[in-house]
Amino acid sequence: MLKKSKIYYLLLFLLIALYLFYRYLSSKEGITSNVAGQTPKLDETQCTQFTNCSDCTTKRTTSGNPCYWNPNPPKNEQSCGSFAGNGWLPTCGK
């Protein structure tokens, strides 16, 4: 009986480990998704690479998402990002 329960615990552990590994491979960093089995391309467009408003608001990411400009970013943060929120604008106007 003890041997059988060890096998069940081992199978449960393996299933959880496989699930966590799958989630790790398919998780998103910023806006670039890393599909399982593929590595990110070096030429992928990310909003954080833009440093001025006109580039930020007229460009799109590799996945087609728009970029948003923050004219007054908090200290040590980017001025261009991929998520709309308080202070983030889709255009350069105020």
PDB file of N, CA, C and O in Angstrom:
ATOM      1  N   MET A   1       0.812  -1.196   0.000  1.00  0.00           N
ATOM      2  CA  MET A   1       0.000   0.000   0.000  1.00  0.00           C
ATOM      3  C   MET A   1       0.856   1.259   0.000  1.00  0.00           C
ATOM      4  O   MET A   1       0.539   2.232  -0.685  1.00  0.00           O
ATOM      5  N   LEU A   2       1.940   1.240   0.769  1.00  0.00           N
ATOM      6  CA  LEU A   2       2.820   2.401   0.859  1.00  0.00           C
ATOM      7  C   LEU A   2       3.495   2.682  -0.480  1.00  0.00           C
ATOM      8  O   LEU A   2       3.687   3.835  -0.865  1.00  0.00           O
ATOM      9  N   LYS A   3       3.852   1.604  -1.182  1.00  0.00           N
ATOM     10  CA  LYS A   3       4.497   1.767  -2.481  1.00  0.00           C
ATOM     11  C   LYS A   3       3.538   2.397  -3.493  1.00  0.00           C
ATOM     12  O   LYS A   3       3.950   3.209  -4.322  1.00  0.00           O
ATOM     13  N   LYS A   4       2.262   2.021  -3.422  1.00  0.00           N
ATOM     14  CA  LYS A   4       1.268   2.560  -4.338  1.00  0.00           C
ATOM     15  C   LYS A   4       1.052   4.060  -4.102  1.00  0.00           C
ATOM     16  O   LYS A   4       0.901   4.818  -5.060  1.00  0.00           O
ATOM     17  N   SER A   5       1.037   4.488  -2.851  1.00  0.00           N
ATOM     18  CA  SER A   5       0.848   5.913  -2.564  1.00  0.00           C
ATOM     19  C   SER A   5       2.055   6.734  -3.006  1.00  0.00           C
ATOM     20  O   SER A   5       1.899   7.886  -3.410  1.00  0.00           O
ATOM     21  N   LYS A   6       3.254   6.160  -2.936  1.00  0.00           N
ATOM     22  CA  LYS A   6       4.447   6.865  -3.421  1.00  0.00           C
ATOM     23  C   LYS A   6       4.351   7.111  -4.925  1.00  0.00           C
ATOM     24  O   LYS A   6       4.765   8.160  -5.419  1.00  0.00           O
ATOM     25  N   ILE A   7       3.807   6.147  -5.638  1.00  0.00           N
ATOM     26  CA  ILE A   7       3.646   6.295  -7.087  1.00  0.00           C
ATOM     27  C   ILE A   7       2.646   7.408  -7.389  1.00  0.00           C
ATOM     28  O   ILE A   7       2.865   8.207  -8.300  1.00  0.00           O
ATOM     29  N   TYR A   8       1.557   7.465  -6.635  1.00  0.00           N
ATOM     30  CA  TYR A   8       0.570   8.531  -6.835  1.00  0.00           C
ATOM     31  C   TYR A   8       1.172   9.908  -6.557  1.00  0.00           C
ATOM     32  O   TYR A   8       0.934  10.859  -7.303  1.00  0.00           O
ATOM     33  N   TYR A   9       1.948  10.008  -5.487  1.00  0.00           N
ATOM     34  CA  TYR A   9       2.593  11.288  -5.170  1.00  0.00           C
ATOM     35  C   TYR A   9       3.607  11.680  -6.240  1.00  0.00           C
ATOM     36  O   TYR A   9       3.727  12.858  -6.576  1.00  0.00           O
ATOM     37  N   LEU A  10       4.328  10.714  -6.771  1.00  0.00           N
ATOM     38  CA  LEU A  10       5.290  10.989  -7.839  1.00  0.00           C
ATOM     39  C   LEU A  10       4.568  11.466  -9.098  1.00  0.00           C
ATOM     40  O   LEU A  10       5.008  12.420  -9.741  1.00  0.00           O
ATOM     41  N   LEU A  11       3.471  10.815  -9.449  1.00  0.00           N
ATOM     42  CA  LEU A  11       2.698  11.245 -10.618  1.00  0.00           C
ATOM     43  C   LEU A  11       2.113  12.637 -10.415  1.00  0.00           C
ATOM     44  O   LEU A  11       2.119  13.452 -11.338  1.00  0.00           O
ATOM     45  N   LEU A  12       1.614  12.913  -9.230  1.00  0.00           N
ATOM     46  CA  LEU A  12       1.079  14.236  -8.932  1.00  0.00           C
ATOM     47  C   LEU A  12       2.171  15.295  -9.031  1.00  0.00           C
ATOM     48  O   LEU A  12       1.948  16.366  -9.594  1.00  0.00           O
ATOM     49  N   PHE A  13       3.335  15.006  -8.495  1.00  0.00           N
ATOM     50  CA  PHE A  13       4.465  15.935  -8.574  1.00  0.00           C
ATOM     51  C   PHE A  13       4.860  16.187 -10.025  1.00  0.00           C
ATOM     52  O   PHE A  13       5.103  17.331 -10.408  1.00  0.00           O
ATOM     53  N   LEU A  14       4.928  15.133 -10.836  1.00  0.00           N
ATOM     54  CA  LEU A  14       5.296  15.291 -12.246  1.00  0.00           C
ATOM     55  C   LEU A  14       4.260  16.120 -13.005  1.00  0.00           C
ATOM     56  O   LEU A  14       4.624  16.957 -13.832  1.00  0.00           O
ATOM     57  N   LEU A  15       2.985  15.897 -12.734  1.00  0.00           N
ATOM     58  CA  LEU A  15       1.946  16.683 -13.399  1.00  0.00           C
ATOM     59  C   LEU A  15       2.038  18.156 -13.022  1.00  0.00           C
ATOM     60  O   LEU A  15       1.905  19.024 -13.885  1.00  0.00           O
ATOM     61  N   ILE A  16       2.259  18.443 -11.763  1.00  0.00           N
ATOM     62  CA  ILE A  16       2.396  19.836 -11.330  1.00  0.00           C
ATOM     63  C   ILE A  16       3.638  20.465 -11.943  1.00  0.00           C
ATOM     64  O   ILE A  16       3.597  21.615 -12.380  1.00  0.00           O
ATOM     65  N   ALA A  17       4.744  19.724 -11.982  1.00  0.00           N
ATOM     66  CA  ALA A  17       5.976  20.243 -12.574  1.00  0.00           C
ATOM     67  C   ALA A  17       5.797  20.516 -14.064  1.00  0.00           C
ATOM     68  O   ALA A  17       6.270  21.537 -14.564  1.00  0.00           O
ATOM     69  N   LEU A  18       5.129  19.626 -14.773  1.00  0.00           N
ATOM     70  CA  LEU A  18       4.885  19.842 -16.204  1.00  0.00           C
ATOM     71  C   LEU A  18       3.991  21.049 -16.436  1.00  0.00           C
ATOM     72  O   LEU A  18       4.226  21.833 -17.356  1.00  0.00           O
ATOM     73  N   TYR A  19       2.970  21.199 -15.605  1.00  0.00           N
ATOM     74  CA  TYR A  19       2.087  22.354 -15.732  1.00  0.00           C
ATOM     75  C   TYR A  19       2.848  23.652 -15.485  1.00  0.00           C
ATOM     76  O   TYR A  19       2.691  24.609 -16.244  1.00  0.00           O
ATOM     77  N   LEU A  20       3.660  23.702 -14.453  1.00  0.00           N
ATOM     78  CA  LEU A  20       4.436  24.908 -14.160  1.00  0.00           C
ATOM     79  C   LEU A  20       5.442  25.207 -15.266  1.00  0.00           C
ATOM     80  O   LEU A  20       5.673  26.369 -15.598  1.00  0.00           O
ATOM     81  N   PHE A  21       6.042  24.164 -15.836  1.00  0.00           N
ATOM     82  CA  PHE A  21       6.981  24.361 -16.940  1.00  0.00           C
ATOM     83  C   PHE A  21       6.255  24.918 -18.162  1.00  0.00           C
ATOM     84  O   PHE A  21       6.765  25.814 -18.834  1.00  0.00           O
ATOM     85  N   TYR A  22       5.071  24.390 -18.448  1.00  0.00           N
ATOM     86  CA  TYR A  22       4.274  24.905 -19.563  1.00  0.00           C
ATOM     87  C   TYR A  22       3.922  26.373 -19.338  1.00  0.00           C
ATOM     88  O   TYR A  22       4.041  27.185 -20.254  1.00  0.00           O
ATOM     89  N   ARG A  23       3.489  26.718 -18.123  1.00  0.00           N
ATOM     90  CA  ARG A  23       3.149  28.113 -17.804  1.00  0.00           C
ATOM     91  C   ARG A  23       4.372  29.012 -17.942  1.00  0.00           C
ATOM     92  O   ARG A  23       4.256  30.148 -18.401  1.00  0.00           O
ATOM     93  N   TYR A  24       5.534  28.516 -17.551  1.00  0.00           N
ATOM     94  CA  TYR A  24       6.768  29.287 -17.674  1.00  0.00           C
ATOM     95  C   TYR A  24       7.067  29.580 -19.140  1.00  0.00           C
ATOM     96  O   TYR A  24       7.428  30.704 -19.488  1.00  0.00           O
ATOM     97  N   LEU A  25       6.921  28.583 -19.992  1.00  0.00           N
ATOM     98  CA  LEU A  25       7.223  28.775 -21.414  1.00  0.00           C
ATOM     99  C   LEU A  25       6.205  29.665 -22.111  1.00  0.00           C
ATOM    100  O   LEU A  25       6.552  30.357 -23.068  1.00  0.00           O
ATOM    101  N   SER A  26       4.976  29.664 -21.661  1.00  0.00           N
ATOM    102  CA  SER A  26       3.949  30.440 -22.340  1.00  0.00           C
ATOM    103  C   SER A  26       3.655  31.773 -21.663  1.00  0.00           C
ATOM    104  O   SER A  26       2.745  32.490 -22.079  1.00  0.00           O
ATOM    105  N   SER A  27       4.406  32.109 -20.634  1.00  0.00           N
ATOM    106  CA  SER A  27       4.160  33.379 -19.948  1.00  0.00           C
ATOM    107  C   SER A  27       4.616  34.542 -20.812  1.00  0.00           C
ATOM    108  O   SER A  27       5.447  34.386 -21.706  1.00  0.00           O
ATOM    109  N   LYS A  28       4.052  35.718 -20.525  1.00  0.00           N
ATOM    110  CA  LYS A  28       4.397  36.906 -21.290  1.00  0.00           C
ATOM    111  C   LYS A  28       5.290  37.806 -20.461  1.00  0.00           C
ATOM    112  O   LYS A  28       5.085  37.982 -19.260  1.00  0.00           O
ATOM    113  N   GLU A  29       6.274  38.367 -21.118  1.00  0.00           N
ATOM    114  CA  GLU A  29       7.111  39.371 -20.491  1.00  0.00           C
ATOM    115  C   GLU A  29       6.844  40.666 -21.220  1.00  0.00           C
ATOM    116  O   GLU A  29       7.168  40.797 -22.401  1.00  0.00           O
ATOM    117  N   GLY A  30       6.264  41.606 -20.542  1.00  0.00           N
ATOM    118  CA  GLY A  30       5.880  42.841 -21.211  1.00  0.00           C
ATOM    119  C   GLY A  30       4.812  42.531 -22.226  1.00  0.00           C
ATOM    120  O   GLY A  30       3.694  42.169 -21.859  1.00  0.00           O
ATOM    121  N   ILE A  31       5.137  42.667 -23.504  1.00  0.00           N
ATOM    122  CA  ILE A  31       4.164  42.377 -24.547  1.00  0.00           C
ATOM    123  C   ILE A  31       4.631  41.286 -25.483  1.00  0.00           C
ATOM    124  O   ILE A  31       3.915  40.926 -26.417  1.00  0.00           O
ATOM    125  N   THR A  32       5.815  40.753 -25.253  1.00  0.00           N
ATOM    126  CA  THR A  32       6.362  39.732 -26.130  1.00  0.00           C
ATOM    127  C   THR A  32       6.075  38.365 -25.544  1.00  0.00           C
ATOM    128  O   THR A  32       6.579  38.038 -24.469  1.00  0.00           O
ATOM    129  N   SER A  33       5.285  37.569 -26.221  1.00  0.00           N
ATOM    130  CA  SER A  33       4.991  36.239 -25.704  1.00  0.00           C
ATOM    131  C   SER A  33       6.030  35.260 -26.219  1.00  0.00           C
ATOM    132  O   SER A  33       6.491  35.357 -27.356  1.00  0.00           O
ATOM    133  N   ASN A  34       6.383  34.332 -25.374  1.00  0.00           N
ATOM    134  CA  ASN A  34       7.319  33.290 -25.740  1.00  0.00           C
ATOM    135  C   ASN A  34       6.522  32.001 -25.870  1.00  0.00           C
ATOM    136  O   ASN A  34       6.210  31.357 -24.869  1.00  0.00           O
ATOM    137  N   VAL A  35       6.194  31.625 -27.097  1.00  0.00           N
ATOM    138  CA  VAL A  35       5.402  30.436 -27.344  1.00  0.00           C
ATOM    139  C   VAL A  35       6.257  29.216 -27.025  1.00  0.00           C
ATOM    140  O   VAL A  35       7.457  29.206 -27.300  1.00  0.00           O
ATOM    141  N   ALA A  36       5.652  28.206 -26.456  1.00  0.00           N
ATOM    142  CA  ALA A  36       6.381  27.006 -26.069  1.00  0.00           C
ATOM    143  C   ALA A  36       7.177  26.457 -27.248  1.00  0.00           C
ATOM    144  O   ALA A  36       6.632  26.247 -28.332  1.00  0.00           O
ATOM    145  N   GLY A  37       8.449  26.230 -27.033  1.00  0.00           N
ATOM    146  CA  GLY A  37       9.314  25.678 -28.062  1.00  0.00           C
ATOM    147  C   GLY A  37       9.932  26.704 -28.983  1.00  0.00           C
ATOM    148  O   GLY A  37      10.732  26.339 -29.845  1.00  0.00           O
ATOM    149  N   GLN A  38       9.593  27.973 -28.836  1.00  0.00           N
ATOM    150  CA  GLN A  38      10.144  29.016 -29.693  1.00  0.00           C
ATOM    151  C   GLN A  38      10.859  30.049 -28.845  1.00  0.00           C
ATOM    152  O   GLN A  38      10.469  30.320 -27.709  1.00  0.00           O
ATOM    153  N   THR A  39      11.900  30.616 -29.407  1.00  0.00           N
ATOM    154  CA  THR A  39      12.598  31.686 -28.707  1.00  0.00           C
ATOM    155  C   THR A  39      12.190  33.020 -29.314  1.00  0.00           C
ATOM    156  O   THR A  39      11.886  33.081 -30.505  1.00  0.00           O
ATOM    157  N   PRO A  40      12.175  34.091 -28.523  1.00  0.00           N
ATOM    158  CA  PRO A  40      11.812  35.401 -29.070  1.00  0.00           C
ATOM    159  C   PRO A  40      12.791  35.837 -30.156  1.00  0.00           C
ATOM    160  O   PRO A  40      13.990  35.570 -30.070  1.00  0.00           O
ATOM    161  N   LYS A  41      12.270  36.504 -31.169  1.00  0.00           N
ATOM    162  CA  LYS A  41      13.111  37.005 -32.252  1.00  0.00           C
ATOM    163  C   LYS A  41      13.769  38.307 -31.825  1.00  0.00           C
ATOM    164  O   LYS A  41      13.211  39.066 -31.032  1.00  0.00           O
ATOM    165  N   LEU A  42      14.953  38.559 -32.353  1.00  0.00           N
ATOM    166  CA  LEU A  42      15.677  39.766 -31.982  1.00  0.00           C
ATOM    167  C   LEU A  42      15.050  41.022 -32.561  1.00  0.00           C
ATOM    168  O   LEU A  42      15.275  42.114 -32.040  1.00  0.00           O
ATOM    169  N   ASP A  43      14.266  40.891 -33.630  1.00  0.00           N
ATOM    170  CA  ASP A  43      13.699  42.074 -34.275  1.00  0.00           C
ATOM    171  C   ASP A  43      12.274  42.372 -33.816  1.00  0.00           C
ATOM    172  O   ASP A  43      11.569  43.131 -34.480  1.00  0.00           O
ATOM    173  N   GLU A  44      11.840  41.802 -32.714  1.00  0.00           N
ATOM    174  CA  GLU A  44      10.491  42.076 -32.234  1.00  0.00           C
ATOM    175  C   GLU A  44      10.379  43.509 -31.738  1.00  0.00           C
ATOM    176  O   GLU A  44      11.294  44.034 -31.104  1.00  0.00           O
ATOM    177  N   THR A  45       9.253  44.127 -32.033  1.00  0.00           N
ATOM    178  CA  THR A  45       9.016  45.505 -31.624  1.00  0.00           C
ATOM    179  C   THR A  45       8.351  45.528 -30.258  1.00  0.00           C
ATOM    180  O   THR A  45       7.348  44.851 -30.031  1.00  0.00           O
ATOM    181  N   GLN A  46       8.917  46.310 -29.357  1.00  0.00           N
ATOM    182  CA  GLN A  46       8.346  46.499 -28.031  1.00  0.00           C
ATOM    183  C   GLN A  46       8.196  47.987 -27.789  1.00  0.00           C
ATOM    184  O   GLN A  46       9.021  48.779 -28.244  1.00  0.00           O
ATOM    185  N   CYS A  47       7.152  48.371 -27.079  1.00  0.00           N
ATOM    186  CA  CYS A  47       6.894  49.790 -26.831  1.00  0.00           C
ATOM    187  C   CYS A  47       8.015  50.454 -26.045  1.00  0.00           C
ATOM    188  O   CYS A  47       8.286  51.638 -26.242  1.00  0.00           O
ATOM    189  N   THR A  48       8.658  49.725 -25.173  1.00  0.00           N
ATOM    190  CA  THR A  48       9.687  50.325 -24.321  1.00  0.00           C
ATOM    191  C   THR A  48      10.917  50.767 -25.099  1.00  0.00           C
ATOM    192  O   THR A  48      11.762  51.474 -24.550  1.00  0.00           O
ATOM    193  N   GLN A  49      11.041  50.372 -26.357  1.00  0.00           N
ATOM    194  CA  GLN A  49      12.212  50.782 -27.131  1.00  0.00           C
ATOM    195  C   GLN A  49      12.068  52.192 -27.697  1.00  0.00           C
ATOM    196  O   GLN A  49      13.058  52.766 -28.149  1.00  0.00           O
ATOM    197  N   PHE A  50      10.866  52.765 -27.686  1.00  0.00           N
ATOM    198  CA  PHE A  50      10.655  54.101 -28.235  1.00  0.00           C
ATOM    199  C   PHE A  50      10.918  55.158 -27.169  1.00  0.00           C
ATOM    200  O   PHE A  50      10.508  55.013 -26.017  1.00  0.00           O
ATOM    201  N   THR A  51      11.609  56.223 -27.570  1.00  0.00           N
ATOM    202  CA  THR A  51      11.998  57.250 -26.598  1.00  0.00           C
ATOM    203  C   THR A  51      11.346  58.600 -26.849  1.00  0.00           C
ATOM    204  O   THR A  51      11.514  59.516 -26.044  1.00  0.00           O
ATOM    205  N   ASN A  52      10.604  58.750 -27.947  1.00  0.00           N
ATOM    206  CA  ASN A  52       9.896  60.013 -28.162  1.00  0.00           C
ATOM    207  C   ASN A  52       8.429  59.725 -28.483  1.00  0.00           C
ATOM    208  O   ASN A  52       8.067  58.624 -28.896  1.00  0.00           O
ATOM    209  N   CYS A  53       7.611  60.734 -28.283  1.00  0.00           N
ATOM    210  CA  CYS A  53       6.162  60.568 -28.379  1.00  0.00           C
ATOM    211  C   CYS A  53       5.701  60.161 -29.776  1.00  0.00           C
ATOM    212  O   CYS A  53       4.847  59.284 -29.909  1.00  0.00           O
ATOM    213  N   SER A  54       6.246  60.776 -30.806  1.00  0.00           N
ATOM    214  CA  SER A  54       5.759  60.479 -32.153  1.00  0.00           C
ATOM    215  C   SER A  54       6.054  59.033 -32.544  1.00  0.00           C
ATOM    216  O   SER A  54       5.217  58.387 -33.176  1.00  0.00           O
ATOM    217  N   ASP A  55       7.216  58.518 -32.184  1.00  0.00           N
ATOM    218  CA  ASP A  55       7.504  57.110 -32.472  1.00  0.00           C
ATOM    219  C   ASP A  55       6.605  56.194 -31.648  1.00  0.00           C
ATOM    220  O   ASP A  55       6.095  55.191 -32.146  1.00  0.00           O
ATOM    221  N   CYS A  56       6.424  56.549 -30.399  1.00  0.00           N
ATOM    222  CA  CYS A  56       5.645  55.709 -29.489  1.00  0.00           C
ATOM    223  C   CYS A  56       4.191  55.571 -29.937  1.00  0.00           C
ATOM    224  O   CYS A  56       3.661  54.461 -29.974  1.00  0.00           O
ATOM    225  N   THR A  57       3.550  56.667 -30.272  1.00  0.00           N
ATOM    226  CA  THR A  57       2.111  56.630 -30.561  1.00  0.00           C
ATOM    227  C   THR A  57       1.772  56.209 -31.986  1.00  0.00           C
ATOM    228  O   THR A  57       0.617  55.892 -32.268  1.00  0.00           O
ATOM    229  N   THR A  58       2.743  56.198 -32.886  1.00  0.00           N
ATOM    230  CA  THR A  58       2.452  55.796 -34.263  1.00  0.00           C
ATOM    231  C   THR A  58       2.876  54.367 -34.560  1.00  0.00           C
ATOM    232  O   THR A  58       2.516  53.828 -35.606  1.00  0.00           O
ATOM    233  N   LYS A  59       3.619  53.753 -33.684  1.00  0.00           N
ATOM    234  CA  LYS A  59       4.104  52.388 -33.923  1.00  0.00           C
ATOM    235  C   LYS A  59       3.235  51.381 -33.179  1.00  0.00           C
ATOM    236  O   LYS A  59       2.518  51.711 -32.235  1.00  0.00           O
ATOM    237  N   ARG A  60       3.331  50.155 -33.641  1.00  0.00           N
ATOM    238  CA  ARG A  60       2.639  49.042 -32.983  1.00  0.00           C
ATOM    239  C   ARG A  60       3.665  47.960 -32.664  1.00  0.00           C
ATOM    240  O   ARG A  60       4.735  47.890 -33.270  1.00  0.00           O
ATOM    241  N   THR A  61       3.315  47.133 -31.713  1.00  0.00           N
ATOM    242  CA  THR A  61       4.201  46.038 -31.348  1.00  0.00           C
ATOM    243  C   THR A  61       4.128  44.949 -32.410  1.00  0.00           C
ATOM    244  O   THR A  61       3.291  45.011 -33.311  1.00  0.00           O
ATOM    245  N   THR A  62       4.986  43.969 -32.306  1.00  0.00           N
ATOM    246  CA  THR A  62       4.982  42.858 -33.245  1.00  0.00           C
ATOM    247  C   THR A  62       3.638  42.146 -33.250  1.00  0.00           C
ATOM    248  O   THR A  62       3.192  41.664 -34.291  1.00  0.00           O
ATOM    249  N   SER A  63       2.995  42.078 -32.099  1.00  0.00           N
ATOM    250  CA  SER A  63       1.694  41.406 -32.019  1.00  0.00           C
ATOM    251  C   SER A  63       0.534  42.310 -32.420  1.00  0.00           C
ATOM    252  O   SER A  63      -0.618  41.876 -32.387  1.00  0.00           O
ATOM    253  N   GLY A  64       0.815  43.576 -32.803  1.00  0.00           N
ATOM    254  CA  GLY A  64      -0.228  44.472 -33.287  1.00  0.00           C
ATOM    255  C   GLY A  64      -0.844  45.370 -32.239  1.00  0.00           C
ATOM    256  O   GLY A  64      -1.773  46.117 -32.544  1.00  0.00           O
ATOM    257  N   ASN A  65      -0.356  45.320 -31.014  1.00  0.00           N
ATOM    258  CA  ASN A  65      -0.906  46.169 -29.950  1.00  0.00           C
ATOM    259  C   ASN A  65      -0.374  47.594 -30.070  1.00  0.00           C
ATOM    260  O   ASN A  65       0.792  47.783 -30.417  1.00  0.00           O
ATOM    261  N   PRO A  66      -1.207  48.602 -29.789  1.00  0.00           N
ATOM    262  CA  PRO A  66      -0.734  49.992 -29.850  1.00  0.00           C
ATOM    263  C   PRO A  66       0.139  50.328 -28.643  1.00  0.00           C
ATOM    264  O   PRO A  66       0.069  49.674 -27.602  1.00  0.00           O
ATOM    265  N   CYS A  67       0.954  51.354 -28.805  1.00  0.00           N
ATOM    266  CA  CYS A  67       1.787  51.846 -27.709  1.00  0.00           C
ATOM    267  C   CYS A  67       1.174  53.131 -27.159  1.00  0.00           C
ATOM    268  O   CYS A  67       0.490  53.854 -27.883  1.00  0.00           O
ATOM    269  N   TYR A  68       1.416  53.411 -25.894  1.00  0.00           N
ATOM    270  CA  TYR A  68       0.869  54.587 -25.215  1.00  0.00           C
ATOM    271  C   TYR A  68       2.008  55.411 -24.627  1.00  0.00           C
ATOM    272  O   TYR A  68       3.000  54.859 -24.151  1.00  0.00           O
ATOM    273  N   TRP A  69       1.862  56.735 -24.661  1.00  0.00           N
ATOM    274  CA  TRP A  69       2.883  57.668 -24.206  1.00  0.00           C
ATOM    275  C   TRP A  69       2.498  58.250 -22.852  1.00  0.00           C
ATOM    276  O   TRP A  69       1.340  58.601 -22.626  1.00  0.00           O
ATOM    277  N   ASN A  70       3.465  58.349 -21.961  1.00  0.00           N
ATOM    278  CA  ASN A  70       3.257  58.983 -20.660  1.00  0.00           C
ATOM    279  C   ASN A  70       4.152  60.211 -20.603  1.00  0.00           C
ATOM    280  O   ASN A  70       5.369  60.070 -20.478  1.00  0.00           O
ATOM    281  N   PRO A  71       3.582  61.429 -20.690  1.00  0.00           N
ATOM    282  CA  PRO A  71       4.397  62.640 -20.703  1.00  0.00           C
ATOM    283  C   PRO A  71       5.086  62.906 -19.364  1.00  0.00           C
ATOM    284  O   PRO A  71       6.084  63.625 -19.326  1.00  0.00           O
ATOM    285  N   ASN A  72       4.584  62.352 -18.283  1.00  0.00           N
ATOM    286  CA  ASN A  72       5.173  62.546 -16.952  1.00  0.00           C
ATOM    287  C   ASN A  72       5.361  61.198 -16.262  1.00  0.00           C
ATOM    288  O   ASN A  72       4.627  60.873 -15.329  1.00  0.00           O
ATOM    289  N   PRO A  73       6.347  60.403 -16.719  1.00  0.00           N
ATOM    290  CA  PRO A  73       6.512  59.073 -16.128  1.00  0.00           C
ATOM    291  C   PRO A  73       7.067  59.160 -14.705  1.00  0.00           C
ATOM    292  O   PRO A  73       7.814  60.084 -14.384  1.00  0.00           O
ATOM    293  N   PRO A  74       6.705  58.203 -13.860  1.00  0.00           N
ATOM    294  CA  PRO A  74       7.318  58.145 -12.533  1.00  0.00           C
ATOM    295  C   PRO A  74       8.820  57.907 -12.659  1.00  0.00           C
ATOM    296  O   PRO A  74       9.297  57.452 -13.699  1.00  0.00           O
ATOM    297  N   LYS A  75       9.542  58.207 -11.624  1.00  0.00           N
ATOM    298  CA  LYS A  75      11.003  58.071 -11.642  1.00  0.00           C
ATOM    299  C   LYS A  75      11.402  56.633 -11.985  1.00  0.00           C
ATOM    300  O   LYS A  75      10.808  55.676 -11.489  1.00  0.00           O
ATOM    301  N   ASN A  76      12.407  56.503 -12.833  1.00  0.00           N
ATOM    302  CA  ASN A  76      12.972  55.215 -13.253  1.00  0.00           C
ATOM    303  C   ASN A  76      11.991  54.344 -14.036  1.00  0.00           C
ATOM    304  O   ASN A  76      12.105  53.119 -14.006  1.00  0.00           O
ATOM    305  N   GLU A  77      11.039  54.947 -14.730  1.00  0.00           N
ATOM    306  CA  GLU A  77      10.131  54.176 -15.573  1.00  0.00           C
ATOM    307  C   GLU A  77      10.185  54.704 -17.003  1.00  0.00           C
ATOM    308  O   GLU A  77      10.613  55.832 -17.250  1.00  0.00           O
ATOM    309  N   GLN A  78       9.744  53.867 -17.936  1.00  0.00           N
ATOM    310  CA  GLN A  78       9.736  54.233 -19.344  1.00  0.00           C
ATOM    311  C   GLN A  78       8.617  55.225 -19.633  1.00  0.00           C
ATOM    312  O   GLN A  78       7.613  55.274 -18.923  1.00  0.00           O
ATOM    313  N   SER A  79       8.808  56.014 -20.686  1.00  0.00           N
ATOM    314  CA  SER A  79       7.780  56.960 -21.121  1.00  0.00           C
ATOM    315  C   SER A  79       6.819  56.333 -22.114  1.00  0.00           C
ATOM    316  O   SER A  79       5.746  56.885 -22.360  1.00  0.00           O
ATOM    317  N   CYS A  80       7.175  55.199 -22.689  1.00  0.00           N
ATOM    318  CA  CYS A  80       6.336  54.523 -23.670  1.00  0.00           C
ATOM    319  C   CYS A  80       6.036  53.118 -23.165  1.00  0.00           C
ATOM    320  O   CYS A  80       6.941  52.384 -22.767  1.00  0.00           O
ATOM    321  N   GLY A  81       4.761  52.752 -23.183  1.00  0.00           N
ATOM    322  CA  GLY A  81       4.377  51.437 -22.694  1.00  0.00           C
ATOM    323  C   GLY A  81       3.253  50.841 -23.506  1.00  0.00           C
ATOM    324  O   GLY A  81       2.672  51.504 -24.364  1.00  0.00           O
ATOM    325  N   SER A  82       2.951  49.595 -23.233  1.00  0.00           N
ATOM    326  CA  SER A  82       1.951  48.888 -24.026  1.00  0.00           C
ATOM    327  C   SER A  82       0.584  48.819 -23.366  1.00  0.00           C
ATOM    328  O   SER A  82      -0.342  48.242 -23.937  1.00  0.00           O
ATOM    329  N   PHE A  83       0.434  49.393 -22.179  1.00  0.00           N
ATOM    330  CA  PHE A  83      -0.838  49.308 -21.480  1.00  0.00           C
ATOM    331  C   PHE A  83      -1.385  50.693 -21.204  1.00  0.00           C
ATOM    332  O   PHE A  83      -0.688  51.552 -20.663  1.00  0.00           O
ATOM    333  N   ALA A  84      -2.639  50.905 -21.580  1.00  0.00           N
ATOM    334  CA  ALA A  84      -3.279  52.187 -21.301  1.00  0.00           C
ATOM    335  C   ALA A  84      -3.617  52.237 -19.820  1.00  0.00           C
ATOM    336  O   ALA A  84      -4.035  51.238 -19.234  1.00  0.00           O
ATOM    337  N   GLY A  85      -3.437  53.390 -19.230  1.00  0.00           N
ATOM    338  CA  GLY A  85      -3.745  53.540 -17.819  1.00  0.00           C
ATOM    339  C   GLY A  85      -3.771  55.008 -17.465  1.00  0.00           C
ATOM    340  O   GLY A  85      -3.774  55.863 -18.351  1.00  0.00           O
ATOM    341  N   ASN A  86      -3.789  55.303 -16.211  1.00  0.00           N
ATOM    342  CA  ASN A  86      -3.826  56.670 -15.730  1.00  0.00           C
ATOM    343  C   ASN A  86      -2.553  57.401 -16.154  1.00  0.00           C
ATOM    344  O   ASN A  86      -1.456  57.039 -15.730  1.00  0.00           O
ATOM    345  N   GLY A  87      -2.699  58.420 -16.982  1.00  0.00           N
ATOM    346  CA  GLY A  87      -1.549  59.187 -17.452  1.00  0.00           C
ATOM    347  C   GLY A  87      -0.969  58.715 -18.770  1.00  0.00           C
ATOM    348  O   GLY A  87      -0.131  59.406 -19.349  1.00  0.00           O
ATOM    349  N   TRP A  88      -1.386  57.570 -19.256  1.00  0.00           N
ATOM    350  CA  TRP A  88      -0.877  57.033 -20.519  1.00  0.00           C
ATOM    351  C   TRP A  88      -1.833  57.420 -21.640  1.00  0.00           C
ATOM    352  O   TRP A  88      -3.033  57.157 -21.562  1.00  0.00           O
ATOM    353  N   LEU A  89      -1.289  58.053 -22.694  1.00  0.00           N
ATOM    354  CA  LEU A  89      -2.118  58.606 -23.766  1.00  0.00           C
ATOM    355  C   LEU A  89      -1.860  57.894 -25.091  1.00  0.00           C
ATOM    356  O   LEU A  89      -0.725  57.502 -25.365  1.00  0.00           O
ATOM    357  N   PRO A  90      -2.906  57.718 -25.931  1.00  0.00           N
ATOM    358  CA  PRO A  90      -2.712  57.117 -27.243  1.00  0.00           C
ATOM    359  C   PRO A  90      -2.189  58.113 -28.276  1.00  0.00           C
ATOM    360  O   PRO A  90      -1.813  57.718 -29.380  1.00  0.00           O
ATOM    361  N   THR A  91      -2.162  59.404 -27.928  1.00  0.00           N
ATOM    362  CA  THR A  91      -1.658  60.442 -28.837  1.00  0.00           C
ATOM    363  C   THR A  91      -0.686  61.336 -28.075  1.00  0.00           C
ATOM    364  O   THR A  91      -0.551  61.233 -26.856  1.00  0.00           O
ATOM    365  N   CYS A  92      -0.018  62.207 -28.808  1.00  0.00           N
ATOM    366  CA  CYS A  92       0.943  63.109 -28.176  1.00  0.00           C
ATOM    367  C   CYS A  92       0.281  64.315 -27.525  1.00  0.00           C
ATOM    368  O   CYS A  92       0.910  64.982 -26.703  1.00  0.00           O
ATOM    369  N   GLY A  93      -0.958  64.613 -27.864  1.00  0.00           N
ATOM    370  CA  GLY A  93      -1.662  65.745 -27.259  1.00  0.00           C
ATOM    371  C   GLY A  93      -2.022  65.463 -25.815  1.00  0.00           C
ATOM    372  O   GLY A  93      -2.011  64.314 -25.372  1.00  0.00           O
ATOM    373  N   LYS A  94      -2.340  66.519 -25.087  1.00  0.00           N
ATOM    374  CA  LYS A  94      -2.683  66.328 -23.664  1.00  0.00           C
ATOM    375  C   LYS A  94      -4.155  66.156 -23.461  1.00  0.00           C
ATOM    376  O   LYS A  94      -4.605  65.986 -22.328  1.00  0.00           O
TER     377      LYS A  94
END
